[in-house]
Amino acid sequence: MATSEDDIAKKEVQEAVWTWSFRLVVLAVTFGFGLFTGWVLWGAGIQGAPALRKQVVDMDARILELKNKQVDIDGQLTVTKDRLTKCDADRQRCLAAATAPR
């Protein structure tokens, strides 16, 4: 009797090992398929690397355009400040001339 109980226990352990092995294999395959699918979509999907490369080119062009505009605006600001300084100096001279006794 002891032998058959040992055989039964041995078969139960083997079945448990096979069951968990199968579950781990299914889990590994599912996880691997998910990683592979993500890699493929990143590499060639609608929002993947090709789309991002085009977006980078567009953004670089936009950045260059904005930098050029900033240089133009900085130049205009410099000219405007110079003119304002000249106008203030002229105003001060006019005020001094108007308030000076004759």
C-alpha positions in Angstrom: 0.0 0.0 0.0 2.8 2.4 0.8 4.1 2.0 -2.7 0.9 3.0 -4.4 0.5 6.0 -2.1 4.0 7.0 -3.0 3.2 6.5 -6.7 0.1 8.6 -6.4 1.9 11.3 -4.6 4.7 11.2 -7.2 2.1 11.5 -10.0 0.5 14.4 -8.3 3.8 16.2 -7.9 4.6 15.5 -11.6 1.2 16.9 -12.7 1.7 20.0 -10.6 5.2 20.5 -12.1 3.9 20.1 -15.6 0.9 22.4 -14.9 3.1 25.2 -13.6 5.7 24.6 -16.3 2.9 25.0 -18.9 1.6 28.1 -17.2 5.1 29.7 -17.1 5.7 28.8 -20.8 2.3 30.4 -21.8 3.2 33.5 -19.7 6.7 33.8 -21.3 5.2 33.4 -24.8 2.6 36.0 -24.1 5.1 38.4 -22.7 7.5 37.8 -25.5 4.8 38.3 -28.1 3.8 41.6 -26.4 7.4 42.8 -26.5 7.8 41.8 -30.1 4.6 43.5 -31.1 5.6 46.7 -29.3 9.0 46.6 -31.0 7.5 46.2 -34.4 4.9 49.0 -33.8 7.6 51.3 -32.5 9.8 50.5 -35.5 7.2 50.7 -38.3 3.9 51.7 -36.8 1.8 54.8 -37.5 3.4 56.7 -34.6 6.7 54.8 -34.8 10.2 55.7 -35.7 9.5 56.8 -39.3 6.8 59.2 -38.2 9.0 60.5 -35.5 11.9 61.1 -37.9 9.6 63.2 -40.1 8.4 65.1 -37.0 12.0 65.8 -36.0 12.7 67.3 -39.4 9.6 69.5 -39.2 10.4 70.6 -35.6 14.0 71.4 -36.5 12.8 73.6 -39.4 10.3 75.3 -37.1 13.0 75.9 -34.4 15.3 77.5 -37.0 12.4 79.7 -38.2 11.7 80.8 -34.6 15.4 81.5 -34.0 15.6 83.7 -37.1 12.5 85.6 -36.0 14.0 86.1 -32.5 17.2 87.6 -34.1 15.0 89.9 -36.1 13.0 91.0 -33.1 16.2 91.5 -31.0 17.5 93.7 -33.8 14.3 95.7 -33.8 14.4 96.0 -30.0 18.0 97.4 -30.2 17.0 100.0 -32.8 13.9 101.0 -30.9 15.9 101.4 -27.6 18.4 103.6 -29.4 15.7 105.7 -30.9 14.0 106.0 -27.5 17.3 107.1 -25.9 17.8 109.7 -28.6 14.2 110.9 -28.2 14.6 111.2 -24.4 17.8 113.2 -24.9 16.1 115.5 -27.4 13.1 115.9 -25.0 15.5 116.8 -22.2 17.2 119.4 -24.4 13.9 120.8 -25.4 12.7 121.0 -21.8 16.0 122.6 -20.7 15.7 125.1 -23.6 12.0 125.9 -22.7 12.7 126.4 -19.0 15.9 128.4 -19.5 15.6 132.1 -18.9 15.9 134.3 -21.9 
